[in-house]
């Protein structure tokens, strides 16, 4: 990927909103120096709590808002006030859909496809996403998951080079989620630049090639999923160990950074394991009491663990 030019480059992005009456008419800085890159043939994911600045960042990246500072380049051009030629190379899926409520899905999608010089195979998208199953229902009467599938198809109708996906799997049943995952994987393989936002950490961990975590309008962490979880493992507890035993046991006193909890009778979880010495404290306790667990599992830290740790640090700083 090092020899490939990024499809999206954001450097030191600033955005102010206001004046805010509750703050005596002062402006509020929503973005305070966001920087990121997104490459073709990769899924780049933005993570952050509500109000962190994700949506504002994407609105600037898509040319919907004018930044107050910094630079944004989408396919080499400033997206704000961009020409139709640039916009035709970009697909946008919004979480709320932005779909006309009175239309039926297939009529809408064929109309959207007709607006492009080289549209995608819209019939294939309709079939792939199962939209024909509810084709006679107006959009206002669709479920949230059905609207998501239509919005995704609309974002891809123009055969874009860059696609922004906002919560693409929200509201989907497991089978539909798998269809969407497979489609995103194929689009990545075909060389599309995919910029993804989601609150579902499992989805982010599964799909992402590179992740940016933002908080309070700033970058707070970035990297591949493997790099982020490895760094979290170095900085804090690397593993969570779970085991079951035949009977309830008196909870032991373990070193201060270790915590043994019993979420349900006979099931135990040891948090804070950093190295083999921590395991020794637990196994010594087992040996003293003649305990042989029925099962034992160790789970590496996940992207969700990393995200929650960063969020907690941000809350502590405030």
HELIX and SHEET records of a PDB file:
HELIX    1   1 UNK A   21  UNK A   23  5                                   3    
HELIX    2   2 UNK A   54  UNK A   61  1                                   8    
HELIX    3   3 UNK A   84  UNK A   87  1                                   4    
HELIX    4   4 UNK A  105  UNK A  114  1                                  10    
HELIX    5   5 UNK A  122  UNK A  128  1                                   7    
HELIX    6   6 UNK A  131  UNK A  134  5                                   4    
HELIX    7   7 UNK A  139  UNK A  141  5                                   3    
HELIX    8   8 UNK A  144  UNK A  156  1                                  13    
HELIX    9   9 UNK A  174  UNK A  189  1                                  16    
HELIX   10  10 UNK A  201  UNK A  207  1                                   7    
HELIX   11  11 UNK A  225  UNK A  235  1                                  11    
HELIX   12  12 UNK A  276  UNK A  289  1                                  14    
HELIX   13  13 UNK A  303  UNK A  317  1                                  15    
SHEET    1   A 3 UNK A  26  UNK A  38  0                                        
SHEET    2   A 3 UNK A   8  UNK A  20 -1                                        
SHEET    3   A 3 UNK A  69  UNK A  74 -1                                        
SHEET    1   B 6 UNK A  90  UNK A  93  0                                        
SHEET    2   B 6 UNK A 162  UNK A 166  1                                        
SHEET    3   B 6 UNK A 193  UNK A 197  1                                        
SHEET    4   B 6 UNK A  42  UNK A  47  1                                        
SHEET    5   B 6 UNK A 210  UNK A 215  1                                        
SHEET    6   B 6 UNK A 218  UNK A 223 -1                                        
SHEET    1   C 4 UNK A 259  UNK A 264  0                                        
SHEET    2   C 4 UNK A 267  UNK A 273 -1                                        
SHEET    3   C 4 UNK A 239  UNK A 244 -1                                        
SHEET    4   C 4 UNK A 295  UNK A 300 -1                                        
END                                                                             
